[in-house]
C-alpha cells in the first residue's frame, strides 16, 4: 500500500484551509467526509504517513485540491513488491516467550492494513489496552495476530507475547499453561481458585520486561465475568478482538478493505491474468463482498480450485448459502463460514425489536441510511444493540449503514423468519421513505440538495424493489421526487452536464410506464406522470415534445376530472408556459386567463400557487407590452410571496422570480433605477441559495447586460453578456434559444461599437448553429447568411484589414465571394 505524509509547509497550508472552513482540529465532519477515523486524522495532522487515498480525501475535505503541493514526496525505502506475510520465527536471542506459532495464520498475503498496524501501535503506546472492533469476518483476529507477531519479532515485549483463545472457553487455564510451559513458572497448588492462580501469574511473572496479552474473540455474555481476571495493568499490555462495544478500554474500529487491497487479496489466490480478463465481474465481486476479508478469502480459495469456472458465472450464482461461503476449507484458521458468523452475531441480539429493526433497515437501499432525531429516540435501544454487535455501522451521528453482506443476511431473515409479516413491513418501510421524498421542494437550494441527497438511493430502492407496497396516491411521487432531485442536482453541481437531465428523463419515463401499468391510460395519476415528463422537456427547451405531452395529460384530465380541479389548473398553467416560451402569446394568454379564473375561484388570496399563476399571466402581458396589466399582477404575486412565514425572504427563489420579472418590466419602461434595484435584490437571494454558475445566474446576468446596454454602460454590458454566456454554455448549449438570444445581444453590442474583430466569431458561431441544425438551404439559415455577408461588407468598408479577421473556413469562403 502506498503511504504518504504532510510536508512541513503542507501542515501550514492544511491548517490555514481548516481555519477558513471554521473547523476545529478534530472536526468530525473532516474525517467523516474522508471516510476515515479520528485516529487517522490525528496522524495526518501530525505529519505521519497514512494511506495515499485517505491523504487525498482529507486534503479535499478542507478544499485543498493540489495534494501534491502539501505532501512530503520523498519516498521511504520501498518494501519488496510481494513481501511475505509475517510468520512466527524462533524467539530472539533474548528468549522472548510466546505461543503465537500455535495460531499460525494461513492467509498467503496480509494486505491493506499498514495504516491500521501503525494506529494500533499508537493507541497501545498511549493507553496500554486496546480492543479491535468490527463485524465477523472483517479480519480482527488476523490484524491482532500480525500486529502481535510484528511486535514479537521487534523484541518490543521481552516479557512475553501470550495469545488466549476466548472462544475455547478456558482462557484462565490457557494462561496458567503458558506460564508453566513457556516461562517455567511453579504455581502453588494450594491456591484454591482459578482467580487466585491467575492473580499469582500476574504478580510473579518470571520474565522481565513488558508483556503483551491478546484476548481473541471476546463476547460480552460469555466472557464478562472472566474479564475481571485479565486486567493486570502495570507492564502488561492487553489487546482484544471483539464484535461488541466496551467501555473503559480504548477501541479501534476496523474498516473494510479498500478496493485496491481487496484486489490484492484476491490476486494472492487467483492468477492475476484471470482477474484482468474479467474486470466487470471482479468489480461486481468486490461490491458483493464489500471489502470483507473472510468473504474474499473464501471466494479466492474456491475459484483457485476451479480454473474452469469463470468469475462472472460464480458471481451470478453467489448467495449466502453458496457452498463456497457456507463451509470453510480445513486449512483456514477462522472457525466459521460467513453465514455461520452472522448467525452467531444474530443470536447475540438481546431483543426481537433489534432483529425487527435490522430487517427493516435491510429493506432500505445499500447506501447510508439517514436517521432523524425522532427515529434515533424511538429506536435507541435496538440501534445500540445492532451497533454494539457490529451488525450496523454508524457512519455519522445521523447516518447508519449495513454492510452489503449483513444486508443480504437480514433480507434472508425476512423471508425465513417473518414471511407472514413481510408485506406489512415492506409497506411500512416504503411509506417511511416516500414520506421523506415528498418533502423535496420544487425548487432546491444548494443546502437542500445536500440535505436530500442521502434519501435518493433509498427512493430508488423503493422504485425498483418496493413499488408493489407503495400506496396508489404515492406512486407518481416516488419517480417525481427522484427525477426532480436529479434535475436540481445538475443545476447545483459545480460542473453541470447533461447527466442530470438524462437521469431525470429516465425516472420520469419509468414513472409514466409504472402509472400506466397500475392505473391504466385514463387516470388522473397517469396524467400527472405525463405532465411531469412534459415539464422536464419544457425546462430543456424541447417545446414541441413538451406541448405534445401536456396536451396528452390534459386530454386525460378532461375525461376524469372537473374543469375546476386543481390538477387541471396546474396542467393548463404548464401548457400556457410552454406557449409563452414558444412566443405563441395569444394562445398563452387564453390558457393562462382560464387558469387565473379557476385559481381565483378555488384558492385563497394568499395562496402561493395563485402567485405563480398570475405571475405567468403577467409574463404574457409583458411580452405583449401591456405594461400596466403586467405590473399590477407582478406586484400582487410579489406581495403574496413576501407574506409567507415559512421561508426567509433572503432564501426565497420564488420571490426572486417575481422580483426579476418586475425588474424586467421596469427595464422595458426605461425606469432604470427601479430595474437596477430589483435586479440587485434578486442577486442577493441567488448568492444565498445557488452555486455560482447555476442557470438562473445566466438569466440574471443577461438582464444586467441589457440594463447596462440601455444605460450606455457598454463595458459593463459586455462583462455581463460574457458572464452569462459562460454559464449558458456550461449548463445548456450554444444552440439553446436563450443562449442564442444572449449571443445575439453581445453581437449587437460589438457591432454598434464597430468592434468588428470581436463580432465576427459570434456571427460565424450563429451561422454554424443554423447551418448544422436547419441545413444551408433553410430560409432562416439564408437570413443569417445574408446578415454575415452584410457584416463583412460593413467591416471591410470601414477599413478593417483581413489580418484582423478570424481564420475560419466559412468566413474565408464568404469573404472570397465579396
C-alpha positions in Angstrom: 0.0 0.0 0.0 1.3 3.5 -0.9 1.6 5.8 2.1 2.2 9.5 2.3 2.6 12.3 4.8 2.3 16.1 5.0 5.4 18.2 4.4 6.2 20.9 7.0 4.9 23.6 4.7 1.9 21.4 3.8 0.9 21.3 7.5 0.7 25.1 7.5 -1.4 25.0 4.3 -3.8 22.5 5.7 -4.2 24.4 9.0 -5.0 27.6 7.1 -7.6 25.7 5.0 -9.1 24.2 8.1 -9.4 27.6 9.8 -11.1 29.0 6.6 -13.8 26.4 7.0 -14.2 27.2 10.7 -13.4 23.7 11.7 -11.6 22.7 14.9 -8.6 20.3 14.8 -10.7 17.2 15.4 -13.8 18.2 13.5 -15.9 15.1 12.9 -17.1 16.3 9.5 -13.4 16.4 8.4 -12.7 12.7 8.9 -16.3 11.6 8.0 -16.1 13.3 4.6 -12.9 11.4 4.0 -14.4 8.2 5.2 -11.8 7.6 7.8 -11.3 7.8 11.6 -10.3 10.4 14.1 -7.1 8.5 14.8 -6.1 8.7 11.1 -6.9 12.4 11.1 -4.6 12.9 14.0 -1.8 11.0 12.3 -2.4 13.1 9.1 -2.1 16.4 11.0 0.9 15.2 12.9 2.7 14.6 9.6 2.8 10.8 10.0 2.4 8.6 6.9 -1.1 7.4 6.0 -2.8 5.6 3.1 -2.5 7.7 -0.1 -6.2 7.7 -0.9 -7.1 8.8 2.6 -4.5 11.5 2.4 -6.0 12.9 -0.8 -9.6 12.7 0.7 -8.5 14.6 3.9 -7.0 17.3 1.7 -10.1 17.6 -0.4 -12.3 17.8 2.7 -10.7 21.2 3.5 -10.8 22.2 -0.2 -7.1 21.7 -0.8 -7.2 20.1 -4.3 -3.5 20.1 -5.1 -2.5 17.4 -2.6 1.0 17.1 -4.2 1.8 20.6 -3.1 1.3 19.7 0.6 2.7 16.2 0.5 6.2 15.0 1.5 7.0 13.2 -1.7 10.4 11.9 -0.5 9.6 8.2 -0.6 10.8 5.9 2.2 12.8 2.8 1.2 10.3 0.7 -0.7 9.2 -2.6 0.6 9.6 -5.7 -1.6 6.8 -5.8 -4.3 5.3 -9.0 -2.8 6.5 -9.2 0.8 5.8 -12.4 2.6 3.3 -12.3 5.4 4.9 -12.1 8.8 5.3 -15.7 10.2 6.4 -16.9 13.6 10.1 -17.2 14.0 12.3 -18.7 16.7 12.4 -16.5 19.7 15.1 -13.7 19.6 18.3 -14.2 21.4 16.7 -12.6 24.5 14.5 -15.7 24.8 11.1 -13.9 24.5 8.4 -16.5 25.3 5.3 -16.8 23.0 2.7 -19.2 21.9 1.9 -17.4 18.6 3.2 -20.3 16.5 0.2 -22.4 17.7 -2.1 -19.9 16.0 -0.2 -19.6 12.7 -2.2 -17.7 10.1 -3.0 -19.3 6.7 -3.5 -16.1 4.6 -0.8 -16.1 1.9 -0.6 -12.4 1.9 -1.5 -9.8 4.6 -2.8 -6.8 2.7 -4.4 -3.4 3.3 -3.7 -2.9 7.0 -0.4 -0.9 7.0 -2.1 2.1 8.5 -4.2 0.1 11.0 -1.0 -1.6 12.2 0.6 1.8 12.9 -2.5 3.2 14.5 -2.9 0.2 16.8 0.8 0.8 17.9 0.0 4.4 18.6 -3.1 3.6 20.6 -1.3 0.8 22.6 1.6 3.2 23.4 -0.9 5.8 24.7 -3.4 3.6 26.6 -1.8 0.2 27.3 -5.1 -1.6 26.4 -6.9 -1.6 23.1 -9.7 -3.6 21.5 -10.2 -4.2 17.8 -13.9 -3.9 16.9 -15.8 -4.9 13.8 -18.3 -7.4 12.3 -17.4 -11.1 11.9 -15.1 -11.8 9.0 -13.6 -8.3 8.9 -10.1 -9.5 9.9 -9.8 -8.5 13.5 -8.1 -11.8 14.5 -5.8 -11.6 11.5 -4.8 -8.0 12.4 -4.3 -8.8 16.0 -2.0 -11.8 15.2 0.0 -9.9 12.6 0.5 -7.0 15.0 1.4 -9.2 17.9 3.9 -11.1 15.7 5.4 -7.9 14.4 5.9 -6.7 18.0 7.3 -10.1 18.9 9.9 -10.1 16.1 10.9 -6.5 17.0 11.5 -7.5 20.6 9.1 -4.9 21.9 7.6 -7.2 24.6 10.6 -9.1 26.1 8.4 -10.3 29.0 6.4 -12.5 26.6 3.6 -12.4 23.9 0.6 -14.5 25.0 -2.3 -15.5 22.8 -5.6 -16.5 24.5 -8.4 -18.0 22.5 -11.6 -16.8 24.4 -13.8 -19.0 22.2 -12.2 -22.1 23.6 -13.9 -21.2 26.9 -10.9 -21.6 29.2 -8.7 -18.5 28.9 -7.6 -18.8 32.6 -6.3 -22.4 32.1 -4.6 -21.2 28.8 -2.7 -18.5 30.7 -1.6 -20.9 33.5 -0.5 -23.4 30.9 1.6 -20.7 29.2 3.2 -19.7 32.4 4.1 -23.3 33.2 5.3 -24.4 29.8 6.8 -21.2 28.3 8.0 -19.5 31.5 8.7 -22.5 33.7 6.6 -20.9 36.5 5.8 -23.0 39.6 2.3 -22.1 40.6 1.5 -23.1 44.2 -1.0 -26.0 44.3 -2.6 -24.8 47.5 -4.2 -21.7 45.8 -7.9 -22.7 46.0 -9.4 -20.9 42.9 -8.6 -20.2 39.3 -8.8 -16.5 40.1 -6.1 -16.9 42.7 -3.8 -18.8 40.4 -4.2 -16.2 37.6 -3.5 -13.4 40.1 -0.4 -15.2 41.1 0.7 -15.4 37.5 0.4 -11.7 37.1 2.1 -10.9 40.4 5.0 -13.4 39.9 5.6 -13.2 36.2 9.1 -14.5 35.9 10.2 -12.9 32.6 11.4 -9.3 32.9 10.0 -6.5 30.6 6.7 -5.6 29.0 4.2 -8.3 28.3 1.6 -8.4 25.5 -1.6 -10.5 26.2 -4.1 -11.0 23.3 -7.7 -11.9 24.1 -9.1 -13.2 20.8 -12.9 -13.1 20.2 -14.3 -11.5 23.4 -18.1 -12.0 23.8 -20.0 -10.0 26.4 -22.5 -12.6 27.6 -19.9 -15.4 27.6 -16.8 -13.6 28.9 -17.9 -10.6 31.0 -17.2 -12.4 34.3 -13.8 -13.7 33.2 -12.5 -10.3 32.1 -12.0 -9.1 35.6 -9.1 -11.6 35.8 -7.4 -10.1 32.8 -6.8 -6.5 33.8 -3.4 -6.7 35.5 -2.2 -3.3 34.5 1.4 -2.3 35.1 3.8 -3.7 32.5 1.1 -5.9 30.9 -0.5 -4.6 27.6 -3.9 -6.0 26.6 -5.2 -6.4 23.0 -8.7 -7.7 22.4 -10.7 -8.6 19.4 -14.5 -8.4 19.6 -17.6 -7.6 17.7 -19.1 -5.6 20.6 -18.5 -2.1 22.0 -17.0 -2.0 25.5 -16.4 0.9 27.9 -13.3 1.5 29.9 -10.9 0.3 27.1 -9.7 2.3 24.1 -11.2 0.8 20.9 -10.0 0.7 17.3 -12.9 0.3 14.8 -11.7 -1.8 11.9 -12.8 -0.8 8.4 -13.4 -2.9 5.3 -10.5 -3.4 2.9 -10.2 -0.8 0.2 -10.9 -1.9 -3.4 -7.1 -1.9 -4.1 -6.4 -4.1 -1.1 -9.3 -6.4 -1.8 -8.0 -6.9 -5.4 -4.6 -7.7 -3.9 -6.1 -10.3 -1.6 -7.9 -11.9 -4.5 -4.7 -11.9 -6.5 -2.9 -13.9 -3.8 -5.3 -16.8 -4.6 -6.3 -16.3 -8.2 -4.0 -15.8 -11.2 -3.9 -12.0 -11.8 -4.3 -12.7 -15.6 -7.6 -14.4 -14.8 -8.7 -11.3 -12.8 -7.7 -8.9 -15.6 -9.7 -11.0 -18.2 -13.0 -10.3 -16.3 -12.7 -6.7 -15.0 -16.5 -6.2 -14.7 -17.0 -9.5 -12.9 -14.2 -8.6 -10.5 -15.8 -5.2 -9.8 -19.1 -7.0 -9.1 -17.3 -9.4 -6.7 -15.7 -6.5 -4.8 -19.1 -4.8 -4.4 -20.8 -8.1 -3.3 -18.3 -8.7 -0.5 -17.9 -5.0 0.4 -14.2 -5.3 1.4 -14.9 -8.2 3.8 -11.6 -10.2 4.0 -13.2 -13.5 5.1 -15.6 -13.4 2.1 -12.8 -12.5 -0.3 -10.6 -15.3 1.0 -13.4 -17.9 0.7 -14.2 -16.8 -2.8 -10.5 -16.7 -3.8 -9.8 -20.2 -2.5 -13.0 -21.6 -4.2 -12.1 -20.0 -7.6 -8.5 -21.1 -7.3 -9.7 -24.7 -7.0 -11.9 -24.5 -10.1 -10.0 -22.9 -13.0 -12.9 -23.8 -15.4 -15.4 -21.6 -13.5 -15.5 -18.0 -14.7 -15.6 -15.2 -12.2 -18.8 -14.0 -13.9 -20.6 -17.3 -13.6 -19.5 -17.6 -9.9 -20.9 -14.1 -9.3 -24.2 -14.9 -10.9 -24.8 -17.9 -8.6 -23.4 -16.3 -5.5 -25.5 -16.1 -2.3 -25.0 -16.6 1.4 -25.8 -20.3 1.2 -23.4 -20.9 -1.7 -21.1 -23.8 -1.0 -18.0 -21.5 -1.2 -19.3 -19.4 1.7 -21.3 -21.9 3.8 -18.3 -24.1 4.9 -14.7 -23.0 5.2 -11.8 -25.1 3.9 -10.0 -27.1 6.5 -6.7 -25.2 6.1 -8.3 -21.9 7.2 -7.9 -20.9 10.8 -11.1 -18.9 11.0 -13.7 -21.1 12.8 -16.8 -20.2 10.7 -18.1 -19.5 7.2 -19.7 -16.1 6.6 -23.3 -17.1 7.3 -22.4 -19.0 10.4 -20.5 -16.0 11.7 -23.6 -13.8 11.1 -25.9 -16.3 12.7 -23.7 -16.2 15.8 -24.0 -12.4 16.0 -27.7 -12.5 15.2 -28.2 -14.9 18.2 -26.4 -12.5 20.5 -29.0 -9.7 19.9 -31.0 -9.3 23.1 -34.4 -8.5 21.7 -36.7 -9.3 18.8 -37.1 -5.5 18.5 -33.5 -5.2 17.5 -33.9 -8.1 15.0 -37.0 -6.5 13.5 -35.2 -3.1 13.1 -32.3 -4.8 11.4 -34.7 -6.5 9.0 -36.4 -3.2 8.4 -33.1 -1.4 7.6 -32.3 -4.2 5.2 -35.2 -3.0 3.1 -33.6 0.4 2.6 -31.1 0.9 -0.2 -27.5 -0.1 0.0 -26.4 3.4 0.9 -26.0 5.0 4.4 -29.5 5.5 6.0 -30.4 8.9 7.4 -31.8 8.8 10.9 -33.9 11.7 12.2 -33.7 12.7 15.8 -37.2 11.2 16.3 -36.1 7.9 14.8 -33.0 7.8 17.0 -35.1 8.4 20.1 -37.7 5.8 19.2 -35.2 3.2 18.2 -32.5 4.0 20.7 -32.1 0.6 22.4 -32.3 -1.6 19.3 -29.9 0.7 17.4 -27.5 0.5 20.3 -27.6 -3.3 20.2 -27.0 -3.5 16.5 -24.1 -1.0 16.5 -22.5 -2.7 19.6 -22.6 -6.1 17.9 -21.1 -4.6 14.6 -24.2 -5.6 12.6 -24.8 -1.9 11.9 -22.2 0.7 11.3 -22.7 4.3 12.5 -21.3 6.3 9.6 -22.0 9.8 11.1 -24.1 10.9 14.1 -27.1 11.0 11.8 -26.5 8.0 9.5 -26.0 4.3 9.8 -25.1 1.6 7.2 -25.5 -2.1 6.8 -22.6 -3.9 5.3 -23.6 -5.4 1.9 -23.4 -9.0 3.3 -25.3 -8.1 6.5 -27.9 -6.5 4.3 -28.3 -9.8 2.3 -28.4 -11.7 5.6 -31.2 -9.7 7.1 -33.2 -9.8 3.9 -33.0 -13.5 4.0 -34.1 -13.4 7.7 -37.3 -11.6 6.5 -38.2 -14.4 4.2 -37.3 -17.2 6.6 -38.4 -15.8 10.0 -41.0 -13.1 9.2 -42.6 -14.3 6.0 -46.2 -13.8 7.3 -45.3 -10.2 8.3 -43.1 -9.4 5.2 -45.8 -7.5 3.3 -46.7 -5.3 6.2 -43.1 -4.5 7.0 -42.3 -3.6 3.4 -45.4 -1.3 3.3 -44.2 0.5 6.4 -40.6 1.0 5.2 -41.7 2.1 1.7 -44.1 4.6 3.3 -41.4 6.0 5.6 -39.0 6.5 2.6 -41.7 8.0 0.4 -42.7 10.5 3.1 -39.2 11.8 3.2 -39.1 12.1 -0.6 -42.4 14.1 -0.7 -40.7 16.8 1.4 -38.5 17.6 -1.5 -39.2 21.3 -2.6 -39.9 22.0 -6.3 -37.0 24.5 -6.2 -33.9 23.3 -4.4 -31.1 25.4 -2.9 -27.5 24.1 -2.6 -28.1 23.3 1.0 -31.3 21.4 0.2 -29.6 19.3 -2.5 -27.1 18.1 0.2 -29.9 17.6 2.7 -31.9 15.4 0.4 -29.1 13.5 -1.3 -28.9 10.7 1.3 -32.6 9.8 0.6 -32.3 9.4 -3.2 -30.7 5.8 -3.1 -33.5 4.7 -0.8 -36.2 6.2 -3.0 -34.6 4.4 -6.0 -34.7 1.2 -3.9 -38.4 1.7 -3.4 -39.0 2.4 -7.1 -37.0 -0.7 -8.0 -37.9 -3.3 -5.4 -40.7 -2.0 -3.1 -43.1 -0.4 -5.6 -45.9 -3.0 -5.1 -46.0 -1.9 -1.4 -46.4 1.8 -2.2 -49.9 3.1 -1.9 -51.6 4.4 -5.0 -51.5 8.1 -4.1 -47.7 8.0 -3.7 -46.7 6.1 -6.8 -46.1 9.0 -9.1 -44.4 11.0 -6.3 -41.7 8.3 -5.9 -40.5 8.8 -9.5 -41.2 12.5 -9.5 -39.0 13.1 -6.4 -36.1 11.1 -7.8 -36.3 12.9 -11.2 -36.7 16.3 -9.6 -33.6 15.8 -7.4 -31.5 14.8 -10.5 -32.7 17.9 -12.3 -31.9 20.2 -9.4 -28.7 18.4 -8.5 -27.4 19.0 -12.1 -28.3 22.7 -11.6 -26.4 22.8 -8.4 -23.3 20.8 -9.4 -20.0 22.6 -9.7 -19.6 21.2 -13.2 -23.1 20.5 -14.6 -23.7 18.2 -17.5 -26.5 16.6 -19.4 -26.3 13.7 -17.0 -28.8 15.2 -14.5 -31.4 15.8 -17.2 -30.8 12.3 -18.7 -31.3 10.7 -15.3 -34.4 12.8 -14.7 -35.9 11.8 -18.0 -35.1 8.1 -17.3 -37.1 8.3 -14.0 -39.9 10.4 -15.4 -40.4 7.9 -18.3 -40.3 5.0 -15.8 -42.9 6.7 -13.7 -45.2 7.1 -16.7 -44.8 3.4 -17.5 -45.5 2.3 -14.0 -48.5 4.6 -13.7 -50.0 3.1 -16.9 -49.5 -0.4 -15.6 -51.1 0.3 -12.2 -53.8 2.8 -13.2 -54.3 2.4 -16.9 -54.2 5.0 -19.6 -57.2 7.1 -18.4 -56.4 8.0 -14.8 -55.5 11.3 -13.1 -52.2 9.9 -11.7 -51.2 8.8 -15.2 -51.9 12.3 -16.4 -49.7 13.6 -13.5 -46.8 11.4 -14.6 -47.1 12.5 -18.2 -47.3 16.2 -17.1 -44.1 15.8 -15.0 -42.2 14.4 -18.1 -43.5 17.3 -20.2 -42.3 19.8 -17.6 -38.7 18.4 -17.9 -38.9 18.8 -21.7 -40.0 22.4 -21.3 -37.1 23.1 -19.0 -34.8 21.7 -21.7 -36.3 23.9 -24.4 -37.8 20.9 -26.2 -41.0 22.7 -26.7 -42.7 20.6 -29.4 -42.4 17.3 -27.5 -43.4 19.2 -24.2 -46.5 20.6 -25.9 -47.5 17.1 -27.1 -47.1 15.6 -23.6 -49.0 18.4 -21.9 -51.9 18.0 -24.4 -51.9 14.3 -23.7 -52.1 14.9 -19.9 -54.9 17.4 -20.3 -56.9 15.1 -22.6 -56.9 12.5 -19.7 -57.8 15.3 -17.2 -60.8 16.2 -19.3 -62.2 12.7 -19.1 -61.7 12.1 -15.3 -61.7 15.5 -13.5 -63.9 18.5 -13.3 -62.8 21.6 -15.1 -62.1 23.4 -11.8 -59.9 20.7 -10.3 -56.5 22.0 -9.0 -54.7 19.4 -11.2 -56.4 20.8 -14.3 -55.4 24.3 -13.3 -51.8 23.2 -12.8 -51.5 21.3 -16.1 -53.2 24.2 -18.0 -50.7 26.6 -16.5 -47.8 24.4 -17.7 -49.2 24.4 -21.3 -49.6 28.1 -21.1 -46.0 28.4 -20.1 -44.7 26.4 -23.0 -46.8 28.5 -25.4 -45.3 31.7 -23.9 -41.8 30.3 -24.3 -42.6 29.4 -27.9 -43.8 33.1 -28.3 -47.3 32.0 -29.1 -48.6 34.8 -26.9 -52.3 34.8 -27.8 -52.5 31.1 -27.2 -50.7 31.5 -23.9 -52.9 34.4 -22.8 -56.2 32.5 -23.5 -55.0 29.5 -21.4 -53.5 31.5 -18.6 -56.6 33.7 -18.3 -58.6 30.5 -17.8 -56.0 29.3 -15.2 -56.4 32.7 -13.3 -60.1 32.4 -13.3 -60.0 28.8 -11.9 -57.4 29.8 -9.3 -59.2 32.9 -8.0 -62.4 30.9 -7.5 -60.8 28.0 -5.8 -57.7 29.3 -3.9 -57.4 31.8 -1.1 -56.0 35.2 -1.9 -52.7 34.5 -0.1 -52.1 31.0 -1.6 -48.6 30.8 -3.1 -50.0 28.9 -6.1 -52.2 31.8 -7.0 -49.0 34.0 -7.1 -47.4 31.5 -9.5 -50.4 31.6 -11.9 -50.8 35.3 -12.0 -47.1 35.8 -12.4 -47.2 33.6 -15.5 -50.1 35.6 -16.9 -48.1 38.8 -16.2 -45.2 37.4 -18.3 -47.5 37.1 -21.3 -48.7 40.7 -20.8 -45.1 41.9 -20.6 -44.3 40.1 -23.8 -47.2 41.9 -25.5 -46.0 45.2 -23.9 -49.2 45.6 -21.9 -47.1 47.1 -19.0 -49.8 48.3 -16.6 -51.6 44.9 -16.6 -48.3 43.1 -16.1 -47.1 45.4 -13.3 -50.3 45.0 -11.4 -50.1 41.2 -11.4 -46.4 41.1 -10.7 -46.8 43.3 -7.6 -49.7 41.1 -6.4 -47.6 38.0 -6.9 -44.7 39.6 -5.0 -46.8 40.6 -2.1 -48.3 37.1 -1.8 -44.8 35.6 -1.6 -43.5 38.3 0.8 -46.3 37.5 3.2 -45.1 33.9 3.6 -43.8 33.0 7.1 -42.4 29.5 6.3 -39.3 30.7 4.3 -36.8 33.6 4.7 -37.1 36.3 2.1 -33.3 36.1 1.7 -33.6 32.5 0.5 -36.9 32.6 -1.4 -36.2 31.7 -5.0 -39.9 32.1 -6.0 -39.8 35.6 -4.7 -36.6 36.1 -6.7 -38.5 35.2 -9.8 -41.2 37.8 -9.2 -38.6 40.5 -8.4 -36.7 39.6 -11.6 -39.9 40.0 -13.6 -40.6 43.4 -12.1 -37.0 44.5 -12.9 -37.5 43.3 -16.5 -40.8 45.3 -16.7 -39.1 48.5 -15.4 -36.3 47.9 -17.8 -38.7 47.9 -20.8 -40.4 51.0 -19.4 -37.0 52.7 -19.2 -37.3 53.1 -15.5 -33.7 52.1 -15.0 -33.2 52.8 -11.3 -36.2 50.6 -10.3 -34.9 47.9 -12.6 -31.5 48.0 -11.1 -32.9 48.0 -7.6 -34.9 44.8 -8.1 -32.2 43.0 -10.1 -29.8 43.6 -7.1 -32.4 42.1 -4.7 -32.5 39.1 -7.0 -28.7 38.8 -7.0 -28.7 38.8 -3.1 -31.1 35.9 -3.0 -29.2 33.9 -5.6 -25.9 34.4 -3.8 -27.6 32.9 -0.7 -29.1 29.9 -2.4 -27.3 28.9 -5.7 -23.9 27.8 -6.8 -22.0 30.5 -8.8 -22.7 29.0 -12.2 -26.4 28.0 -11.7 -28.5 28.6 -14.8 -30.6 31.2 -13.1 -27.4 33.4 -12.9 -27.3 33.1 -16.7 -30.7 34.8 -16.9 -29.8 37.4 -14.3 -26.5 38.4 -15.8 -28.1 38.6 -19.3 -30.7 41.0 -17.8 -27.9 43.1 -16.1 -26.2 43.2 -19.5 -29.4 44.5 -21.2 -29.9 47.1 -18.5 -26.2 48.3 -18.8 -26.6 48.5 -22.6 -29.7 50.6 -22.3 -27.8 52.9 -19.9 -25.0 53.1 -22.5 -22.6 51.5 -19.9 -21.1 49.3 -22.7 -18.1 48.0 -20.8 -20.5 46.7 -18.0 -22.8 45.3 -20.6 -20.0 43.3 -22.3 -18.9 42.0 -18.9 -22.4 40.7 -18.0 -23.0 39.2 -21.5 -19.8 37.2 -21.3 -20.5 36.0 -17.8 -24.0 35.0 -18.9 -22.7 33.1 -21.9 -20.0 31.2 -19.9 -22.8 30.0 -17.6 -25.2 29.3 -20.5 -22.6 27.2 -22.4 -21.8 25.2 -19.2 -25.5 24.4 -18.4 -27.4 24.4 -21.6 -25.9 24.5 -25.1 -24.8 27.1 -27.7 -27.9 26.3 -29.7 -30.4 26.7 -26.8 -32.8 29.5 -27.7 -32.0 31.6 -24.6 -28.2 31.2 -25.2 -28.6 32.2 -28.8 -30.5 35.3 -27.8 -27.7 36.3 -25.4 -25.1 35.6 -28.1 -27.1 37.9 -30.4 -27.2 40.6 -27.7 -23.4 40.6 -27.3 -23.1 40.5 -31.1 -25.3 43.6 -31.4 -23.2 45.4 -28.7 -20.0 44.7 -30.6 -21.5 45.7 -33.9 -22.9 49.0 -32.6 -19.5 49.8 -31.2 -17.8 48.8 -34.5 -15.8 46.1 -32.7 -15.8 44.0 -35.9 -13.0 41.6 -34.9 -14.9 40.7 -31.7 -18.2 40.4 -33.5 -17.0 38.1 -36.3 -16.6 34.9 -34.3 -20.2 35.4 -32.9 -21.6 35.8 -36.4 -19.9 32.7 -37.5 -21.0 30.7 -34.4 -24.6 31.6 -35.0 -24.4 30.8 -38.7 -22.8 27.3 -37.9 -25.7 26.6 -35.5 -28.4 27.3 -38.1 -26.4 25.6 -40.8 -25.9 22.4 -38.7 -29.5 22.3 -37.3 -31.6 23.5 -40.2 -29.5 23.0 -43.3 -27.9 25.5 -45.5 -31.0 26.0 -47.7 -33.4 26.8 -44.9 -34.9 30.2 -45.0 -33.7 31.1 -41.5 -30.1 29.9 -42.4 -30.2 32.1 -45.5 -31.3 35.1 -43.5 -28.4 34.6 -41.1 -26.0 34.1 -44.0 -27.2 37.4 -45.5 -26.5 39.1 -42.1 -23.0 37.7 -42.1 -22.4 39.0 -45.7 -23.7 42.4 -44.7 -21.4 42.4 -41.7 -18.3 41.6 -43.8 -19.2 44.3 -46.3 -19.6 46.9 -43.5 -16.4 45.8 -41.7 -14.3 45.8 -44.9 -15.8 49.1 -46.0 -14.8 50.6 -42.6 -11.2 49.7 -43.4 -10.8 46.6 -41.2 -7.9 44.7 -42.7 -8.1 40.9 -43.4 -5.4 40.2 -40.9 -7.8 41.4 -38.1 -10.4 38.8 -39.1 -10.6 35.2 -37.9 -9.1 32.4 -40.0 -12.2 30.3 -40.4 -13.1 28.3 -43.5 -16.7 29.6 -43.5 -15.6 33.2 -43.1 -12.9 32.8 -45.7 -15.4 31.4 -48.2 -17.8 34.2 -47.6 -15.2 37.0 -47.9 -13.8 35.4 -51.1 -17.2 36.0 -52.7 -17.3 39.7 -51.9 
